[in-house]
Structure formats: structure tokens, C-alpha cells
């Protein structure tokens, strides 16, 4: 290769590097072939996704996320983290890591139901238990954002006890997990 060809090759490589750096600085999404082992870097790069995809190459439940959930549930740090590591999932929302633990039959993978129309099960419960102060979650389903009661044999919404988050999941069971130092 001649000296002129080498200079042109170096300039082209430099230009490509500058363009790649500018693309990353602009907040452009990662390429389909880019891989991340750290969930916090991954979420910062992908923005929002309901479950990690092939670009995430780390453990299914990173210890840092399990420990973050442990802290969110106010479980002392000297207690075993395994229940959170085994029974939890994580996702990305707005570039941040969020996690949910399936304990107490929580519907981590389900989108929140904002339907104000009572289900057949709720209607049936109120017909069998008129004037009940509340309709149990085994009847309403755990995805609903509402507490229900019965006025006579008619189901009525008492109040919304939570709301969907930006991705549509129950906001009261998903916790933002801060990056650890």
C-alpha cells in the first residue's frame, strides 16, 4: 500500500470512529449485535423493554438487581438474597432497571387492568354476598387497579389502589433498582 492509500484508510477509519461516537452520544439505540453484561448499562442503552432480549448477555437475575429488590422490600442485607434471585424478574423503563418479585402471587408479567366493568366473577360474588365490604382479589384478579365492594347485589368500585406505570404494569409491585457503586 502506498503512503497516500494508508493516509486515506486512516482518515476513513477516524471518520467512522467519530460517527460511531456521535451516534452513541446522541442516544441512538444500540445495534442489534451489541451485547451488555450489566443490566444498568443495558437499560440505559435500550431505554424501555418489557423483558431483556438477546442484547443482554449477563445472568438472568443479576445479584445487584436481587439485592436492590431485597432493599426495596426492606429485608435486612444480612438475610439470604436467594428468594429474590429465584422468584423475581427485571425489565427496563425509561433507561432504568425495574424489578418485581412473584411473592404473594403478584402478577409481575401481567399488564394492569383498568377495566371499570365488573367481571362475571365479581358480579357473581356480589349476587352471592350482597353488601360485602370488599370483593377479594381471588375474585377480582390480581391485575386490576381497583378495589371493589358490593352495594346490594351490584358491584361498585371503591377506589383505585394503584395505577399502571409507563409500560402498563402495576406500579405498586415494580421497584426502580438504583445502580450500585
C-alpha positions as CSV (number, residue, x, y, z in Angstrom):
1,X,0.0,0.0,0.0
2,X,1.2,3.4,-0.8
3,X,1.6,6.2,1.7
4,X,-1.4,8.1,0.2
5,X,-3.7,5.0,0.5
6,X,-2.6,4.4,4.1
7,X,-3.5,8.1,5.0
8,X,-6.9,7.7,3.3
9,X,-7.6,4.5,5.2
10,X,-6.6,6.1,8.5
11,X,-8.8,9.1,7.7
12,X,-11.7,6.9,6.8
13,X,-11.3,4.8,10.0
14,X,-11.1,8.0,12.0
15,X,-14.3,9.4,10.4
16,X,-16.1,6.1,11.1
17,X,-15.0,6.2,14.7
18,X,-16.2,9.8,15.1
19,X,-19.5,8.9,13.6
20,X,-20.0,6.0,15.9
21,X,-19.1,8.1,18.9
22,X,-21.5,10.8,17.8
23,X,-24.3,8.2,17.2
24,X,-23.8,6.8,20.8
25,X,-23.7,10.3,22.3
26,X,-26.9,11.2,20.5
27,X,-28.8,8.5,22.4
28,X,-29.2,6.2,19.4
29,X,-30.3,2.7,20.3
30,X,-27.7,0.0,20.4
31,X,-27.1,-2.0,17.4
32,X,-28.7,-5.5,17.2
33,X,-25.3,-7.1,17.7
34,X,-24.2,-5.0,20.7
35,X,-24.2,-7.1,23.9
36,X,-24.4,-6.0,27.6
37,X,-23.5,-7.9,30.7
38,X,-24.5,-5.2,33.1
39,X,-28.3,-4.6,33.5
40,X,-27.9,-0.9,34.2
41,X,-25.8,-0.3,31.1
42,X,-28.2,-2.4,29.1
43,X,-31.3,-0.4,30.3
44,X,-29.5,2.9,29.7
45,X,-28.8,1.8,26.1
46,X,-32.2,0.2,25.2
47,X,-34.5,2.7,27.1
48,X,-37.7,0.6,27.7
49,X,-38.3,-3.1,27.1
50,X,-40.6,-5.4,28.9
51,X,-38.0,-8.2,29.2
52,X,-34.3,-8.4,28.4
53,X,-33.7,-9.5,24.8
54,X,-30.6,-11.1,23.2
55,X,-28.6,-7.9,23.6
56,X,-28.4,-8.7,27.3
57,X,-25.7,-11.3,27.9
58,X,-25.5,-11.3,31.7
59,X,-27.2,-13.6,34.3
60,X,-30.9,-13.9,34.2
61,X,-31.2,-12.3,37.6
62,X,-28.1,-10.2,38.4
63,X,-27.2,-10.2,42.1
64,X,-27.2,-6.4,42.1
65,X,-30.9,-6.4,41.0
66,X,-31.8,-9.1,43.5
67,X,-30.1,-7.1,46.3
68,X,-31.9,-3.9,45.1
69,X,-35.2,-5.7,45.4
70,X,-34.2,-7.0,48.8
71,X,-33.6,-3.4,49.9
72,X,-36.9,-2.2,48.3
73,X,-38.7,-4.8,50.4
74,X,-36.8,-3.6,53.5
75,X,-35.3,-7.1,54.1
76,X,-32.0,-6.8,56.0
77,X,-28.9,-7.1,53.9
78,X,-27.6,-10.0,56.1
79,X,-30.6,-12.2,55.1
80,X,-30.3,-14.5,52.1
81,X,-30.8,-12.9,48.7
82,X,-31.8,-16.2,47.0
83,X,-35.6,-15.8,47.3
84,X,-35.3,-12.6,45.3
85,X,-32.8,-14.1,42.9
86,X,-35.1,-17.1,42.2
87,X,-38.5,-15.5,42.3
88,X,-38.1,-12.2,40.6
89,X,-37.8,-10.7,37.1
90,X,-36.5,-7.3,35.8
91,X,-37.1,-5.1,32.8
92,X,-36.1,-1.6,31.6
93,X,-38.3,1.5,31.7
94,X,-37.0,4.9,30.6
95,X,-33.4,3.7,30.7
96,X,-33.7,2.4,34.3
97,X,-33.8,-1.0,35.9
98,X,-37.1,-2.1,37.4
99,X,-37.7,-5.4,39.2
100,X,-40.7,-7.4,40.6
101,X,-40.9,-10.4,42.9
102,X,-43.5,-13.0,42.4
103,X,-44.0,-13.5,46.1
104,X,-47.7,-13.4,47.3
105,X,-48.8,-14.4,43.8
106,X,-48.0,-11.0,42.4
107,X,-48.7,-10.8,38.6
108,X,-45.3,-9.4,37.6
109,X,-45.7,-10.4,33.9
110,X,-49.3,-9.1,33.5
111,X,-50.3,-5.7,32.4
112,X,-52.6,-3.8,34.7
113,X,-56.3,-4.0,34.1
114,X,-58.0,-0.6,34.2
115,X,-61.4,-2.1,33.1
116,X,-64.1,-0.4,35.1
117,X,-66.7,-3.0,34.0
118,X,-67.0,-5.8,36.6
119,X,-66.2,-9.3,35.5
120,X,-68.7,-12.2,35.7
121,X,-66.8,-13.4,38.8
122,X,-67.3,-10.0,40.5
123,X,-71.0,-9.9,39.6
124,X,-71.5,-13.4,40.8
125,X,-69.7,-12.7,44.1
126,X,-71.9,-9.7,44.8
127,X,-75.0,-11.7,44.0
128,X,-73.9,-14.4,46.5
129,X,-72.6,-11.8,49.1
130,X,-74.8,-8.7,48.8
131,X,-73.5,-5.7,50.7
132,X,-70.0,-7.2,51.1
133,X,-67.5,-4.5,52.2
134,X,-64.9,-5.8,49.7
135,X,-64.5,-8.3,46.9
136,X,-61.4,-10.5,47.5
137,X,-58.6,-10.5,45.0
138,X,-59.2,-14.2,44.3
139,X,-62.4,-13.0,42.7
140,X,-61.3,-9.6,41.1
141,X,-58.0,-10.9,39.8
142,X,-54.6,-9.5,40.9
143,X,-54.2,-7.4,37.7
144,X,-56.9,-4.9,38.5
145,X,-56.0,-1.5,39.8
146,X,-59.4,-1.2,41.6
147,X,-60.8,-2.3,45.0
148,X,-64.4,-3.4,44.6
149,X,-67.3,-3.8,47.1
150,X,-71.0,-4.8,46.8
151,X,-73.9,-2.3,47.1
152,X,-76.7,-4.8,47.5
153,X,-76.0,-7.3,44.7
154,X,-74.3,-4.7,42.4
155,X,-70.5,-4.4,42.2
156,X,-69.1,-1.0,42.8
157,X,-65.5,0.4,42.5
158,X,-64.4,1.6,45.9
159,X,-61.1,3.2,44.7
160,X,-58.1,2.7,42.6
161,X,-55.3,1.4,44.8
162,X,-52.6,1.8,42.2
163,X,-52.1,2.8,38.6
164,X,-50.3,1.4,35.5
165,X,-46.7,2.5,35.1
166,X,-45.5,4.0,31.8
167,X,-45.3,0.4,30.3
168,X,-48.7,-0.7,31.6
169,X,-47.6,-2.8,34.5
170,X,-48.9,-2.4,38.1
171,X,-46.8,0.4,39.5
172,X,-47.2,-0.8,43.1
173,X,-45.3,-4.1,42.6
174,X,-42.4,-2.9,40.3
175,X,-39.5,-1.2,42.0
176,X,-36.8,1.0,40.4
177,X,-33.5,-0.5,41.3
178,X,-30.7,2.0,41.5
179,X,-27.2,1.1,40.2
180,X,-24.8,0.0,42.9
181,X,-21.4,1.6,43.2
